[in-house]
Amino acid sequence: MEIYAIADGVVLPYILDPNFEKYLPTIPAEVVKVNFTWKSGNQKYYYDFDQLKSFNETILSDPLISIETKGKVPRKSRIFQVILPCLRNQSGVASFGISLKIEDDKGTYLPGTPLRLKLKKQCGDHGPDPECDKKCANGGRCNQHGICQCPKGYVGKYCGSALCYPVCINGGTCVAPGVCACADGYQGPHCEGGMCREKCLNGGKCVQKDTCQCRRGYYGSRCEFSKCHSVPCLNNGRCVGINRCRCQKGYTGNQCETAVTKPAELARHAIIMEPYNIL
């Protein structure tokens, strides 16, 4: 697995997303290391892994990294590995934590750090199976030790499970690498978007199953009600709050009921009226 974490001294937004840990699937038993890619760009940054900790030490030992725990972030794109050593013959899901501090040469922390992640790793006994060649699925092949080796995108003792990252949400199922089959009422690459049986009105947006996000000035399950019902907006004005209208160009007033007279029109009327004033 390869995860892009830091580029040009910036922690990438999805790593900072509070739901990141939910999007990342439990790391399967077959995956013993995860690659993280980072680079500092033209500025100097220094890192410190101040925590590499297993919270279930009877299943998983403390994580290891392929670089020193303290040092300088490489200027060009580099990969470092987090190694996850399961204890032999122990099965279960273990939680582990990674904490990473990054600061510039003035001692100022990089925005978004310290970066603290709590992830999960599945451990299990995947010993040799004499019938491995009959059970390997999805293009998996048995090696000389009778263990099924899976192609990219599939996991499980017999490669029976596809891997989706981020994981399918809202009840979606990963049916092929990176492909989610969504539950009824949801759509999107990761089933993150809702589908509304009845259309959202007045510019509302469907954000979850049968749930509309309304524009300012509207409310209701389908955004069908205007907050300007007692003071309706005229001349294509738009309701932006409780009895507050935003007028189209050329109109003004609480309800956009008054046309704005242009300076050129005022001047024209003045010229026409001038002779009458003289008489």
LINSULCOR-V247327 format. One record per pair of residues at least 4 apart in sequence whose C-alpha atoms are under 6 Angstrom apart, sorted by sequence separation. I is the first residue (numbers start at 1). J is the second residue. D is the distance in whole Angstrom. If there is no record, write none. Layout:
I,J,D
I,J,D
//
This chain:
6,10,5
57,61,5
103,107,5
104,108,5
136,140,5
142,146,6
143,147,6
150,154,6
155,159,5
156,160,6
168,172,5
175,179,6
182,186,6
187,191,5
188,192,6
200,204,5
214,218,6
219,223,4
220,224,6
228,232,5
233,237,5
240,244,6
247,251,6
252,256,5
253,257,6
6,11,4
15,20,6
103,108,5
142,147,5
154,159,5
156,161,6
168,173,6
174,179,6
175,180,6
186,191,5
188,193,6
206,211,6
207,212,6
218,223,5
220,225,6
239,244,6
240,245,6
251,256,5
253,258,6
6,12,6
103,109,4
142,148,4
155,161,5
174,180,5
187,193,5
206,212,4
219,225,5
239,245,5
252,258,5
5,12,6
54,61,6
102,109,6
103,110,5
141,148,5
142,149,6
154,161,6
173,180,5
186,193,6
187,194,6
205,212,5
218,225,6
238,245,5
251,258,5
54,62,5
102,110,6
141,149,5
154,162,4
173,181,5
186,194,4
205,213,5
218,226,5
238,246,5
251,259,4
53,62,5
133,142,6
140,149,5
150,159,5
153,162,6
154,163,6
172,181,5
182,191,5
185,194,6
186,195,5
204,213,5
214,223,5
217,226,6
218,227,6
237,246,6
247,256,5
250,259,6
251,260,5
140,150,4
148,158,6
153,163,5
164,174,6
172,182,4
180,190,6
185,195,5
204,214,4
212,222,6
217,227,5
237,247,4
250,260,5
52,63,6
140,151,6
172,183,5
204,215,6
237,248,6
101,113,6
136,148,6
168,180,6
171,183,6
200,212,6
231,243,6
233,245,6
101,114,4
164,177,6
194,207,5
196,209,6
66,80,6
100,114,5
132,146,6
162,176,5
163,177,5
164,178,4
193,207,6
194,208,4
195,209,5
196,210,4
228,242,6
66,81,5
100,115,5
162,177,5
193,208,6
194,209,4
227,242,5
228,243,4
65,81,6
99,115,6
130,146,6
227,243,6
65,82,5
99,116,4
128,145,6
129,146,5
64,82,6
65,83,6
98,116,6
128,146,5
64,83,5
98,117,5
128,147,5
49,69,5
63,83,6
97,117,6
48,69,6
63,84,5
97,118,4
201,222,6
234,255,6
48,70,4
96,118,6
136,158,5
137,159,5
168,190,5
169,191,6
200,222,5
201,223,5
217,239,5
233,255,5
234,256,5
47,70,6
96,119,6
137,160,6
201,224,6
217,240,4
234,257,6
47,71,6
61,85,6
95,119,6
153,177,5
185,209,5
216,240,5
217,241,4
46,71,6
47,72,6
60,85,6
95,120,4
46,72,4
60,86,4
94,120,6
45,72,6
46,73,6
59,86,6
60,87,6
94,121,5
45,73,5
59,87,5
93,121,6
93,122,4
92,122,6
7,38,5
8,39,6
9,40,4
59,90,6
92,123,5
4,36,6
5,37,6
6,38,5
7,39,5
8,40,4
91,123,5
1,34,5
2,35,5
3,36,5
4,37,5
8,41,4
40,73,6
91,124,4
1,35,6
2,36,6
40,74,6
41,75,5
90,124,6
39,74,5
40,75,5
39,75,5
89,125,5
39,76,5
86,123,6
39,77,5
56,94,5
38,77,6
38,78,6
55,95,5
37,78,6
55,96,5
37,79,4
54,96,4
36,79,6
53,96,6
36,80,6
53,97,5
35,80,6
52,97,6
35,81,5
52,98,5
34,81,6
51,98,5
34,82,5
51,99,5
33,82,5
50,99,6
33,83,4
49,99,6
33,84,6
49,100,5
32,84,5
48,100,6
48,101,5
47,101,6
47,102,4
46,102,5
46,103,5
45,103,6
45,104,5
44,104,6
29,122,5
26,120,5
27,121,5
28,122,5
29,123,5
26,121,6
27,122,6
29,124,6
24,166,6
25,167,6
23,166,5
23,167,5
//
